[in-house]
Amino acid sequence: MKIVEMTGKTVNEALKNALKQLNLTEDKVEFEVIQEASRGFFNLIGNKPAKILVKVKRNYIEDGKIFLRNVLDSMGIESEISFKEENDMLHINITGPKMGLIIGYRGETLDSLQYLVSLVVNKSHDIPYKKIILDTENYRSKREETLKRVAQKTAYKVRKTGRSFKLEPMNPYERRVIHSELQDNEFIYTYSDGDEPYRRIVVDIRKE
């Protein structure tokens, strides 16, 4: 993190001088006033300039992009990475060939990369927490639609047979999709069972 000390006739002038030297805008830095400007005897003797310490804010998006690029390069995957920030949420999309390698079995590789990027972006606790959504080839929405279909088919089977049914182990996000999809079903209910990473949803018939 770059830090510079700068002076000026006023604090505002010192800040402008620092921004010019760093070639940055004010929103990219934070500063601390070390010494206020003061006028000496008859405004001639003992004048003191304003002195500030300017710190360049960490570029968390660039940190995440560099980390992800290094990982993908080490995997031999050519790709384009785009970032979009909305309300403390970072949407990261990866495009290119061989995206199946990034997704992995049931999205496990994609989830792992998402977790690691989140650690990098939020590592210093110097910014509000950023939720990371990492996606490629619209996998997240496609997977969500698949899970909703699984939820409805399972609910139908449970209601028809009157017996509970356990789904395959899922991560917390996928379990939330299932729970949400079936929460208003008047004939069945859902609950989670087991320990991570083998925790799974049980769909059961509602008792009168």
Buried (B, 14 or more C-beta within 10 A) or exposed (E): EEEBEBBBEEBEBBBBBBBEEBEBEEEEBEBEEBEEBEEEEEEEEEEEBBBBBBBBBBEBBEBBBEBBEEBBEEEEBEBEBEBEEEEEEBBBBBEBEEBEEBBEEBBEBBBEBBEBBBEBBBEEEEEEEBBBBBBBBEBBEEBBEEBBEBBEEBBBEBBEEEEBBEBEBBBEBBBBBBBBBBEEBEEBBBEBEEEEEEBBBBBBBEEE
